[in-house]
Amino acid sequence: MKKEIYYIHSTHLDLFWMGSIEHCMDWGSKIIDDAVEDLARDGKKHFTVESVRFLEYYLCRYPHKKETVRRLLENGQLEAAACYTDRLENHYDGEALVRNVIYGKKLLKELTGMDTEIALHPDLPGLAEQTPQIYKKAGVKYYFFARGYEDGARFYWEALDGSRIIAYNFPKHYAYYNFDRVMRRIDEISKQIESDVILLSCSAGDLGDYNTFLDDTGNRVKLDDMMRRYNDDPNCPYELVMGNIPAVMKQMGDAELSVCSGESPCRWGTYGSATNVSSFKQDKQLASLLEDAGKTLALCELNRIDVSKFSTAHPFVDTENNRLIRRYFDAAIRPSSPAEWLDFAWRLQLITHDHNYAGREGSTSDFDRYIFKKSAIRICEELIQFCTKRIREKSGENTGFCVFNLLNWERAGEICLSDLFQGSGSHFSVKDRSGKIYSVFRRDDGVPFFNASIKSMDYEVFQFCDSVVEEEDPSCSIKTSGNKITLENPFYAVEIDTSISAVTGITDKTGGENLTGKRPTGIINAYEDLSVDVHEELYDRKLLDTTKKAAKAVQYGKDASCVWLCMETEICSSKVLLKVQLSNIRKEFTISPVIYWIGKKDVQLRFQMDLPEKYKTLFYGVPYGIQVFGNYIRDAFPAAGDEISRELFKEYREVQGWFAAEGEGRGVSVCTDQSSFAFKENREIEAVLIRNVKSCGDHEVYIPNHGEQKFYFTYTSYAGISAKGDDRFYRRSWELSRPFRVSAEKISPEGTDKSFHPLLQCGGEGILSSLDFEKGACFARFFSVSEKEAVVSVSRKDSGSVPVETDLLGNTIGTGMGLKFGEIKTVKF
């Protein structure tokens, strides 16, 4: 009797790969329609759609097939995976990962009345460690992925908080098969997946026709023909059988399954952040705005402030003559309430997260992403402006301006004022409601700012005044000696060598520590990079140019806020500014490179930032958590032909907001807006700033990253604590990426109701990432990055109800308000 080998047939539908986004969806709907027709004829066949967006588009094009689709989903022939779109998990923040599965599941229920317990990412090149917790709290039991294991893998995948789901890696990738070779390795596959029951994936990869897959020579093969050839061969010991995914997984059993934890770094290297710098930074800006828009809207709802009059122009419609100016599928969605507009903005962001940049029409894809993100940014900015204005109107705060702190801890920092506030001369001050006066400074770019502290989830009112505060001497100095310039304040002494345009010495004065690494910090090197964007194998690259040369110009200055220096140099005929700024307000200093990039091809720019070798342990921020460098999922290495080398895989990491190196009871934390890093031996650290290389989909396309590209690296040193035991570093990275919101436009006060001060009663434990108001209830999401167990505290002034914990879909799962390390907790109140 032949041994059964199960396989699934599925889509692999990239939104930005085989052409424009609309072209890709059209092609995908044809594949799904062929599958639906075939399944309806043959009850033994199965098919899986990997993301809900393509199913949504299909049902929009073929509404008369809705009942057939529902029936096929119900009987298990057709399966839909949970997420709305596929995406690079390591690149995006935790809330984006959460929203993707929430949006996908809710939309699937709305479209078909069905739920799903699987997530399928057949081409996903990296895995985030908090994915198991996110999926488990969204009702997903099985996670399927490709890449990383030659003969597949199956294990309990454990998140930072201990949550587990079953992860299954398809043997031999998701679509490219030489079945003869696979059959010869059945014993090895069985050992790797810890089961005699084997599941393979034959995807209609890269938008090929239904009932086909690619063999390992790149030829498209008909699935029925291949299956018939094996099953009709009396000498073949195996029979190929189409399977239902959950049914096959249950046959495997999981009682003795091994447990794995950790992340799988992106096997496409610096593909998303350094290759598409502007798009990546735009996404980070949008992530902050989406969270703040949700918070301001929920705060208005909680405090019974009417926001029903909010309106904005649809980004894809010409409102003057009602003519579509973009033929995007999403133009058909017409939000009519603030909550619907916010939901629409989230949708636009999730669409841009589909994991392929460039593709066969790279310029079109990049432009589509820009339009979607830009549209979502505008919606969020207008919603924040409207909601903060409504709060001021209801409170009667019609003088001066309000500064909002939308984080759940009291924070002090720089409050930037726009050009609207520069009318009263070069010197002016502001005062708060208590009469305290704050001096206003101007940055070297002319933007005025002052430093103040705002309470948790609250706002403060400030007014302009003519008083000038005599600031106390902060004991900062600028000393010059030949090519050496030393900036010094009570916290740090930083030496800059203008002959090489780099930082050559860093001293922590309060801790008596030398923080200088083996190499100067701040040098940018340009290396030859002849790879395509995803497939980067060269480890030792040819050095093309460097900023390690004499500065063309040097400026420096100081005030009560900071002491700073700015050098001008160049690389690859592009101007570079390197600014070093020591804060007199808090113990930190910032190194900020600005590159005016003209777009030299086949090049990679790396920013040098070494730390002392004695700091042996490295931590870094990941989506909704902290990772220890080196803790990646067991045996997960690059396996496919379009992935980076193992040497790069061991070094490359996508960082969410910050990293820290520690040793001997001391440490250094660096907050940053760049995510792509190479962590080398002996604490040699390089930020990969820009890559300008060929697109993997179209070698004629380069993503040049033209224009001004700014980055920041904010250092602070510490002793007696650990980044894993104290969340101040993660919080600081949030402060830098989520600025205070300033509301200053003229209003007509509606009254003097200040009863909603503060806007939300919220404890300072954990990090409050999002607020949502739905059907009279508010949902707050917290996460913890501290080993100190905490208790969530959040309440409404007008309600005596006790907060309860829910899953990500709003279902009550408990009453405990404890928050442990690595936990993501959603609270309904």
C-alpha positions in Angstrom: 0.0 0.0 0.0 1.4 3.4 -1.0 2.3 6.0 1.7 0.2 9.1 1.4 2.0 12.4 1.0 -0.3 15.4 1.4 0.0 18.6 -0.5 -1.9 21.9 -0.6 -2.4 24.1 -3.6 -2.5 27.8 -2.9 -2.1 31.3 -4.3 1.1 33.3 -3.9 -0.3 36.7 -4.7 2.1 39.6 -4.3 0.4 43.1 -4.6 3.6 44.7 -5.9 5.4 42.1 -8.0 4.0 41.3 -11.4 3.0 44.8 -12.3 0.7 47.5 -10.9 -1.3 46.8 -7.8 -4.5 46.6 -9.9 -2.9 44.4 -12.5 -1.8 42.0 -9.7 -5.2 41.8 -8.2 -6.8 41.2 -11.6 -4.4 38.3 -12.2 -5.0 37.0 -8.7 -8.8 37.1 -9.1 -8.5 35.0 -12.3 -6.5 32.3 -10.3 -9.1 32.3 -7.5 -12.0 32.1 -10.0 -10.4 29.1 -11.8 -9.9 27.5 -8.4 -13.5 28.1 -7.3 -14.9 26.7 -10.5 -12.6 23.6 -10.3 -13.4 23.0 -6.6 -17.1 23.2 -7.3 -16.8 20.5 -9.9 -14.5 18.2 -7.9 -15.2 17.7 -4.2 -11.8 16.1 -3.6 -9.8 19.2 -4.5 -8.7 22.0 -2.1 -7.3 25.5 -2.6 -5.9 28.1 -0.1 -6.0 31.9 -0.5 -3.1 33.4 1.5 -4.5 36.8 2.2 -8.0 38.3 2.6 -7.4 41.3 0.3 -7.3 39.1 -2.8 -10.5 37.3 -1.7 -12.1 40.7 -1.1 -11.2 41.8 -4.6 -12.4 38.6 -6.1 -15.8 38.8 -4.4 -16.2 42.4 -5.5 -15.5 41.4 -9.2 -17.7 38.2 -8.9 -20.4 39.0 -6.4 -22.6 36.2 -7.8 -20.0 33.7 -6.7 -20.3 34.7 -3.0 -22.6 31.8 -2.0 -20.3 29.3 -3.8 -17.3 30.7 -2.0 -19.1 30.5 1.4 -20.1 26.9 0.7 -16.6 25.9 -0.3 -15.1 27.6 2.8 -17.7 25.9 5.0 -16.9 22.4 3.7 -13.1 23.0 3.9 -12.3 22.8 0.2 -11.5 26.4 0.0 -9.4 27.9 2.8 -8.6 31.6 3.5 -5.7 32.6 5.7 -6.2 35.2 8.4 -4.1 38.3 7.5 -5.2 41.1 5.2 -1.9 41.3 3.4 1.5 39.6 3.4 4.3 41.6 4.8 7.9 41.7 6.1 7.3 41.1 9.8 10.7 42.4 11.0 10.2 45.8 9.3 7.0 47.1 10.9 5.9 47.9 14.4 3.9 45.7 16.6 0.5 47.4 16.2 0.8 47.1 12.4 1.2 43.3 12.8 -1.8 43.3 15.2 -4.0 45.3 12.8 -3.2 43.1 9.9 -4.7 40.0 11.4 -7.6 41.9 13.1 -8.5 43.6 9.8 -8.2 40.3 7.8 -10.3 38.3 10.2 -13.0 40.9 10.6 -13.2 41.4 6.8 -13.4 37.7 6.2 -16.3 37.4 8.6 -18.0 40.3 7.0 -17.6 38.9 3.5 -18.3 35.3 4.0 -19.5 34.8 7.6 -16.6 32.4 8.1 -13.6 32.4 10.5 -10.2 30.8 10.0 -7.5 29.3 12.3 -4.6 29.4 9.9 -2.1 32.1 8.8 -0.2 31.5 5.6 2.8 33.4 4.4 4.4 31.3 1.7 7.2 33.7 0.7 7.7 35.5 4.0 11.5 36.1 4.5 11.5 36.8 8.2 9.5 36.1 11.4 8.9 38.4 14.4 9.1 36.8 17.8 5.8 38.3 19.0 3.8 36.8 16.1 2.8 33.7 18.1 1.2 35.8 20.8 -0.5 38.1 18.3 -1.9 35.2 16.3 -3.0 33.2 19.4 -4.9 36.2 20.7 -6.6 36.5 17.3 -7.7 32.8 17.2 -5.0 31.5 14.8 -3.7 28.0 15.7 -1.4 27.2 12.8 1.2 29.4 11.1 2.6 28.3 7.7 5.6 29.8 6.1 8.4 28.9 3.7 12.1 29.8 3.5 14.7 29.0 6.2 14.6 25.2 6.3 15.7 23.0 3.4 13.7 20.0 4.6 11.0 21.9 6.4 10.2 22.2 10.1 7.4 21.9 12.6 7.4 23.2 16.2 5.6 25.0 18.9 6.7 28.6 18.3 6.8 30.5 21.6 6.5 34.3 22.0 8.2 36.4 24.6 5.3 35.9 27.1 5.2 32.1 26.6 2.3 32.1 24.2 2.6 29.2 21.7 1.1 28.3 18.3 2.2 25.5 15.9 4.5 26.7 13.2 5.0 24.7 10.0 7.7 25.4 7.4 7.0 23.9 4.0 9.7 21.5 2.9 11.6 22.6 -0.2 10.2 26.2 -0.2 6.6 27.0 -1.3 6.5 26.5 -5.0 9.8 25.4 -6.6 9.8 21.6 -6.6 11.7 18.7 -8.1 9.4 16.0 -6.8 11.8 13.3 -7.6 14.3 15.0 -5.2 11.6 15.6 -2.6 10.6 11.9 -2.6 14.2 10.9 -2.1 14.3 13.0 1.1 11.1 11.9 2.7 12.9 10.4 5.7 14.8 13.6 6.3 11.7 15.7 5.9 9.8 13.4 8.3 12.5 13.8 10.9 12.6 17.6 10.5 8.8 18.0 10.9 8.6 15.3 13.7 5.9 13.4 11.9 5.3 10.6 9.4 2.5 12.7 8.0 4.0 15.1 5.5 2.4 18.3 4.0 3.9 20.0 0.9 2.9 23.2 -0.8 2.6 23.6 -4.5 1.7 27.2 -5.0 0.6 28.9 -8.1 3.7 31.0 -7.4 4.4 34.4 -8.6 0.9 34.7 -10.1 1.1 31.6 -12.4 -2.0 30.0 -13.7 -4.2 27.9 -11.5 -3.5 24.2 -11.4 0.2 24.9 -11.9 3.4 25.4 -9.9 7.0 26.0 -10.7 9.5 23.2 -10.7 13.0 23.9 -9.5 14.2 24.6 -13.1 11.7 27.5 -13.4 9.3 25.7 -15.7 5.6 25.7 -15.0 4.1 22.3 -14.4 0.5 21.2 -14.3 -0.4 19.9 -10.9 -3.0 17.4 -12.1 -0.5 15.9 -14.6 2.2 15.6 -12.0 -0.1 14.0 -9.4 -1.4 11.5 -12.0 2.1 10.6 -13.1 3.1 9.6 -9.6 -0.1 8.0 -8.5 -0.4 5.9 -11.7 3.2 4.6 -11.4 3.1 1.2 -9.7 6.8 1.5 -8.7 6.3 4.7 -6.8 5.9 4.1 -3.1 4.0 7.3 -2.5 0.5 8.6 -3.4 0.0 12.3 -3.6 -3.3 13.5 -1.9 -4.7 17.0 -1.8 -5.4 17.9 1.8 -7.3 20.3 4.0 -4.7 22.2 6.1 -6.2 21.9 9.6 -7.2 18.3 9.0 -3.7 17.3 8.0 -2.2 19.1 10.9 -4.4 17.3 13.4 -3.3 14.0 11.9 0.3 14.9 12.7 -0.4 15.3 16.4 1.5 17.7 18.6 1.8 16.1 22.0 5.6 15.7 21.9 6.4 18.6 19.6 9.5 20.5 20.4 9.4 24.2 21.4 11.3 27.0 19.7 11.5 30.7 20.5 13.2 33.6 18.9 12.9 35.5 15.7 14.0 34.7 12.2 15.9 37.7 10.8 14.9 38.9 7.4 16.6 36.7 4.8 16.3 39.5 2.3 18.8 41.6 4.3 18.3 45.3 4.1 15.6 45.0 1.5 12.9 47.2 3.0 14.6 49.9 5.0 17.9 50.7 3.4 16.8 50.0 -0.2 13.6 52.1 0.2 14.7 54.7 2.7 12.0 57.3 2.0 9.2 54.8 1.9 10.4 53.2 5.2 10.6 56.5 7.0 7.2 57.5 5.6 5.9 54.3 7.1 7.4 55.1 10.6 5.8 58.5 10.4 2.4 57.0 9.5 2.7 54.4 12.3 3.0 57.2 14.9 0.2 59.2 13.3 -2.2 56.2 13.2 -1.7 55.5 16.9 -2.1 59.1 17.9 -5.2 59.6 15.7 -6.8 56.6 17.3 -6.0 57.9 20.8 -7.3 61.4 20.2 -10.5 60.1 18.6 -11.0 57.6 21.5 -10.3 60.4 24.1 -13.0 62.5 22.5 -15.5 59.7 22.6 -14.6 58.8 26.2 -15.1 62.4 27.3 -18.4 62.8 25.3 -17.0 65.3 22.9 -18.9 65.3 19.6 -16.7 64.5 16.6 -19.4 63.7 14.1 -18.7 66.7 12.0 -15.3 65.5 11.0 -14.9 65.3 7.2 -12.1 65.1 4.8 -11.6 64.7 1.0 -11.3 61.2 -0.3 -7.7 60.8 -1.5 -8.7 58.9 -4.6 -11.5 61.0 -5.8 -11.6 64.4 -7.5 -14.4 66.1 -5.5 -15.0 68.9 -8.0 -16.4 66.8 -10.7 -16.6 63.4 -8.9 -14.2 61.9 -11.4 -11.8 59.2 -10.2 -8.2 60.4 -10.4 -6.8 57.1 -9.3 -8.2 53.8 -10.4 -7.5 52.1 -7.2 -9.9 49.4 -5.9 -10.0 51.3 -2.6 -11.6 54.3 -4.1 -14.9 52.4 -3.8 -14.7 52.6 0.0 -16.4 55.8 1.1 -15.9 56.4 4.9 -18.6 58.5 6.5 -17.5 58.8 10.2 -14.3 59.5 12.0 -13.9 55.9 13.0 -14.4 54.7 9.4 -11.8 57.2 8.2 -9.3 55.9 10.7 -10.1 52.4 9.7 -9.5 53.4 6.1 -6.1 54.9 7.0 -5.1 51.7 8.6 -6.2 49.8 5.5 -4.0 52.0 3.3 -1.0 51.3 5.5 -1.5 47.6 5.5 -1.7 47.5 1.8 1.7 49.1 1.5 3.1 46.3 3.8 2.8 43.6 1.2 6.3 42.3 1.1 7.6 43.0 -2.4 9.2 46.3 -3.2 10.0 47.2 -6.8 8.9 44.0 -8.8 8.2 43.9 -12.5 7.0 47.5 -12.6 9.1 48.9 -9.7 8.5 52.6 -10.4 4.8 52.1 -10.4 4.8 50.0 -7.3 6.9 52.6 -5.4 4.6 55.4 -6.5 1.5 53.5 -5.4 3.0 52.9 -2.0 3.8 56.6 -1.7 0.3 57.6 -2.7 -1.3 55.2 -0.2 0.9 56.3 2.7 0.7 60.0 1.9 -3.1 59.7 1.8 -3.2 57.9 5.2 -0.9 60.5 6.7 -3.2 63.3 5.6 -6.2 61.6 7.0 -4.5 61.0 10.4 -3.1 64.6 10.6 -6.5 66.1 9.9 -8.2 63.8 12.4 -5.7 64.6 15.1 -6.0 68.3 14.4 -9.8 68.1 14.5 -9.9 66.1 17.7 -7.4 68.2 19.6 -9.3 71.3 18.5 -12.6 69.9 19.7 -11.0 69.1 23.1 -9.8 72.7 23.4 -13.3 74.0 22.3 -15.0 72.0 25.0 -12.5 73.0 27.7 -12.7 76.7 26.8 -8.9 76.9 26.2 -9.0 79.6 23.6 -5.8 81.5 24.5 -2.3 80.4 23.5 -1.9 76.9 22.4 -2.2 73.3 23.8 0.5 70.6 23.9 -0.8 67.1 24.1 1.1 64.1 25.5 -0.5 60.9 24.1 1.9 58.6 26.0 0.9 57.0 29.3 3.7 58.5 31.3 4.8 62.0 32.2 7.3 63.0 29.7 9.7 65.9 29.4 11.2 67.0 26.1 11.5 69.4 23.2 8.3 71.0 22.0 8.7 72.3 18.5 6.8 75.4 17.3 6.0 76.0 13.7 6.6 79.2 11.7 3.3 80.5 12.9 4.9 81.3 16.2 7.8 83.4 15.0 6.1 86.8 14.7 7.3 88.5 17.9 11.0 88.8 17.1 14.0 86.6 17.7 13.6 86.4 21.5 10.4 85.4 23.3 9.2 82.9 25.9 6.1 81.0 26.8 4.4 80.4 30.1 2.1 77.6 31.3 -1.1 78.0 33.4 0.8 78.1 36.6 2.8 81.1 35.4 6.1 79.2 34.9 8.1 80.7 32.1 10.1 78.7 29.6 12.7 80.1 27.2 12.3 79.5 23.5 15.4 78.5 21.6 16.0 78.1 17.9 17.6 75.1 16.4 20.3 75.6 13.7 17.6 75.0 11.1 15.6 78.0 12.5 12.8 76.0 14.1 11.8 77.5 17.5 11.3 75.1 20.5 11.2 75.0 24.3 11.5 72.2 26.8 8.7 71.3 29.1 7.0 68.4 30.9 3.5 67.2 30.2 1.6 64.8 32.3 0.4 61.3 31.2 -2.4 61.3 28.7 -3.1 65.0 29.2 -2.4 68.4 27.8 -0.9 71.7 29.0 -1.8 75.2 27.9 0.9 77.7 27.0 0.9 81.4 26.1 3.5 83.5 24.5 5.1 86.3 26.6 7.9 88.8 26.1 9.9 87.8 29.2 13.3 86.4 28.7 14.5 84.0 31.3 18.1 84.2 32.4 19.2 80.6 32.1 21.7 79.2 34.5 25.1 78.4 33.1 25.0 74.7 32.2 28.8 74.4 32.3 29.0 73.5 28.6 32.1 74.4 26.6 33.7 74.1 23.1 37.4 73.6 23.1 39.6 73.7 20.0 43.1 72.3 19.5 44.3 72.0 15.9 42.0 69.6 14.2 40.4 68.5 17.5 37.2 70.1 18.8 35.8 68.9 22.1 32.2 69.5 23.1 31.6 69.2 26.8 28.7 69.6 29.3 27.9 68.2 32.7 27.2 64.7 31.2 29.6 64.1 28.4 32.8 65.1 26.7 32.8 64.3 23.0 35.9 64.8 20.8 35.6 65.4 17.1 38.5 65.2 14.7 37.7 67.5 11.7 40.6 66.1 9.7 38.6 62.8 9.3 35.1 64.3 10.0 34.3 61.8 12.8 33.9 61.4 16.5 37.1 60.0 18.0 36.4 60.1 21.7 33.3 59.8 24.0 33.5 60.1 27.8 30.7 59.7 30.2 31.7 62.2 32.9 29.1 61.2 35.5 30.0 57.5 35.2 33.7 57.9 34.6 33.4 55.6 31.5 35.2 55.8 28.2 32.6 54.9 25.5 35.0 55.0 22.5 35.1 52.0 20.3 37.9 50.7 18.2 37.0 52.8 15.2 35.9 56.4 14.9 32.1 57.0 15.1 30.3 58.8 12.3 32.3 57.8 9.3 30.1 56.8 6.3 31.7 54.3 3.9 30.4 53.6 0.3 30.9 50.0 -0.8 30.4 48.5 -4.2 27.1 46.4 -4.1 26.6 44.5 -7.3 23.7 42.4 -5.9 20.1 42.6 -6.6 18.0 44.0 -3.7 17.0 40.7 -2.0 19.9 38.5 -3.1 23.0 39.9 -1.3 25.8 37.5 -1.0 29.0 39.6 -1.1 30.5 40.0 2.4 33.8 41.6 1.6 33.0 44.6 -0.6 35.2 47.0 -2.5 35.4 50.4 -0.8 34.4 53.1 -3.2 34.5 56.3 -1.1 34.4 57.5 2.5 33.6 60.6 4.5 36.9 60.0 6.3 38.4 63.2 5.0 38.9 66.8 6.1 35.7 68.7 6.7 34.9 71.3 4.1 33.2 73.5 6.7 32.7 73.4 10.5 30.1 75.3 12.6 29.4 75.0 16.3 27.5 76.8 19.0 25.9 76.4 22.4 22.9 77.7 24.5 21.2 76.6 27.7 19.6 73.7 25.8 22.6 72.1 24.1 26.1 72.4 22.7 26.5 71.3 19.1 28.9 71.0 16.1 28.1 70.5 12.4 30.7 69.4 9.8 30.3 69.3 6.0 31.9 66.6 4.0 30.9 64.5 1.0 30.6 60.9 -0.4 30.1 59.8 -4.0 29.8 63.4 -5.0 26.9 63.9 -2.6 27.0 66.4 0.3 27.0 65.1 3.8 26.4 66.9 7.1 27.3 65.3 10.4 25.9 67.0 13.4 26.9 66.2 17.0 24.6 67.6 19.8 25.0 67.2 23.5 21.8 67.8 25.4 21.9 69.9 28.6 18.4 68.8 29.5 19.0 65.1 29.9 21.9 62.7 29.8 22.1 62.0 26.1 23.9 63.1 23.0 22.8 62.7 19.3 24.8 62.1 16.2 22.8 63.0 13.1 24.1 62.3 9.5 22.3 64.1 6.7 23.0 62.9 3.1 22.0 64.8 0.1 22.1 61.7 -2.1 22.3 62.1 -5.9 21.9 58.3 -6.4 25.1 56.6 -7.5 24.2 53.0 -8.7 25.4 49.7 -7.3 26.5 51.1 -4.0 25.8 50.6 -0.3 26.4 53.3 2.4 27.2 52.2 5.9 27.5 54.4 9.0 30.2 53.4 11.5 29.3 53.5 15.2 31.5 51.2 17.3 31.1 50.6 21.1 33.6 49.3 23.6 34.2 45.5 23.4 33.5 45.0 27.1 29.8 45.5 26.4 29.2 41.8 25.4 25.4 41.5 25.5 23.3 43.2 22.8 19.6 43.9 23.1 17.4 45.6 20.5 13.8 46.6 20.0 11.5 44.3 18.0 7.8 44.7 17.3 6.2 44.9 20.8 9.3 43.5 22.5 13.0 43.1 23.2 15.3 40.6 21.5 18.7 39.4 22.6 21.1 39.3 19.7 21.7 35.8 18.5 18.4 34.3 19.7 16.9 33.4 16.4 14.7 30.3 15.8 16.7 27.1 15.9 18.4 26.1 12.6 16.6 28.8 10.6 19.1 29.9 7.9 18.9 31.2 4.3 18.0 28.3 2.1 16.6 29.7 -1.2 18.5 31.0 -4.1 17.2 34.6 -3.7 18.4 35.2 -0.2 21.4 36.7 1.5 24.5 34.8 2.5 24.8 33.1 5.9 27.5 35.5 7.0 25.2 38.5 6.4 22.3 36.6 8.0 24.3 36.3 11.2 24.9 40.1 11.4 21.9 41.8 9.8 19.0 42.8 12.1 16.0 45.0 11.7 15.8 47.2 14.8 12.6 48.8 16.1 13.6 52.1 17.6 16.7 51.3 19.7 19.4 48.9 20.7 21.7 48.6 23.7 25.0 47.0 24.5 25.7 46.0 28.1 28.5 44.5 30.2 30.1 44.7 33.7 26.9 46.3 35.1 27.0 49.2 32.6 25.5 49.8 29.2 24.9 52.2 26.3 21.6 52.6 24.6 21.1 54.1 21.1 17.7 55.3 19.9 17.4 55.6 16.2 15.0 56.1 13.3 17.0 53.7 11.1 16.3 50.0 11.4 18.9 48.2 9.3 22.0 47.3 11.2 25.0 45.0 10.8 26.2 43.9 14.3 29.7 42.6 13.8 32.2 41.1 16.2 34.0 43.1 18.9 31.1 45.6 19.0 31.8 46.9 15.5 28.4 48.3 14.6 27.3 49.6 11.2 24.0 51.1 10.3 23.1 50.4 6.6 21.8 53.7 5.5 21.2 53.5 1.8 21.4 50.8 -0.9 21.0 51.6 -4.6 20.9 48.3 -6.3 18.9 46.5 -9.0 15.4 45.4 -8.4 15.0 41.7 -8.1 11.9 41.9 -10.4 13.3 44.2 -13.0 17.0 44.8 -13.3 16.5 48.0 -15.2 14.9 49.5 -12.1 16.9 51.1 -9.3 15.4 52.7 -6.3 17.8 55.7 -6.1 16.8 57.3 -2.7 17.4 60.7 -4.2 17.4 63.9 -2.1 17.8 64.7 1.5 18.0 61.6 3.8 18.2 62.3 7.5 19.0 59.9 10.3 19.5 60.2 14.1 21.4 58.1 16.6 20.7 59.2 20.2 23.1 57.8 22.8 22.7 57.5 26.6 24.9 55.5 29.0 23.8 54.0 32.3 24.9 51.8 35.2 23.3 49.4 37.6 20.2 48.6 35.4 19.5 46.5 32.3 17.6 47.3 29.2 15.6 44.1 29.9 14.8 45.2 33.4 13.9 48.8 32.8 11.7 50.0 29.9 13.1 53.6 29.8 15.0 52.9 26.7 12.1 51.6 24.8 10.0 54.5 26.1 12.7 57.0 25.0 12.6 55.6 21.5 8.8 56.1 21.5 9.2 59.7 22.6 11.6 60.4 19.8 9.3 58.9 17.2 6.1 60.2 18.6 6.4 63.9 19.2 4.1 66.1 21.3 1.1 67.2 19.4 0.6 71.0 19.3 -2.9 72.5 18.7 -2.8 76.3 18.0 -5.5 77.3 15.5 -8.2 79.8 16.5 -11.3 78.3 18.1 -14.7 79.3 19.4 -14.9 78.0 23.0 -18.0 76.0 23.8 -17.6 76.3 27.6 -15.2 75.9 30.5 -15.6 72.2 31.2 -12.2 71.0 32.4 -13.6 67.9 34.1 -11.7 65.7 31.7 -8.3 66.7 33.0 -6.4 64.4 32.6 -8.0 63.1 29.4 -7.6 59.5 30.6 -7.0 58.0 34.0 -4.1 55.7 33.1 -1.3 54.2 35.1 2.3 54.4 34.0 2.9 50.7 33.8 3.7 49.2 30.5 3.4 51.1 27.2 -0.1 52.1 26.0 0.2 51.7 22.3 -3.4 52.1 21.1 -6.9 53.2 22.0 -10.1 52.3 20.1 -13.6 53.3 20.9 -16.2 50.8 19.6 -19.9 50.3 20.4 -19.7 52.3 23.6 -16.6 50.6 25.0 -13.0 51.6 24.9 -10.2 49.1 24.1 -6.7 49.9 25.3 -3.6 47.9 24.2 -0.6 47.7 26.5 2.7 45.8 26.1 5.6 45.2 28.5 9.3 45.2 27.8 10.4 45.1 31.5 11.1 42.0 33.5 9.4 43.8 36.5 5.8 42.5 36.6 3.4 45.4 36.4 -0.4 46.0 36.8 -2.4 47.7 34.1 -4.4 50.7 35.3 -7.0 52.4 33.1 -10.4 53.7 33.8 -13.3 56.0 32.7 -14.4 58.8 34.9 -18.1 58.2 34.2 -18.2 54.5 34.6 -17.9 52.1 37.6 -17.3 49.1 35.3 -14.3 47.0 36.0 -11.8 46.7 33.2 -11.5 43.2 31.6 -8.9 41.6 29.4 -10.0 40.7 25.8 -8.4 39.0 22.9 -7.6 41.0 19.8 -11.1 40.5 18.4 -12.8 42.0 21.5 -13.8 38.7 23.2 -13.4 38.7 27.0 -10.8 36.2 28.2 -10.1 37.2 31.8 -10.2 39.8 34.5 -6.5 39.9 35.5 -4.7 43.2 35.0 -1.2 41.9 35.5 1.3 42.6 32.8 4.4 40.4 32.6 7.5 40.7 30.4 6.8 40.4 26.7 3.0 40.4 27.2 0.6 42.2 24.9 -2.6 42.9 26.8 -5.9 44.4 25.4 -8.2 45.8 28.0 -11.9 46.7 27.6 -13.2 49.4 29.9 
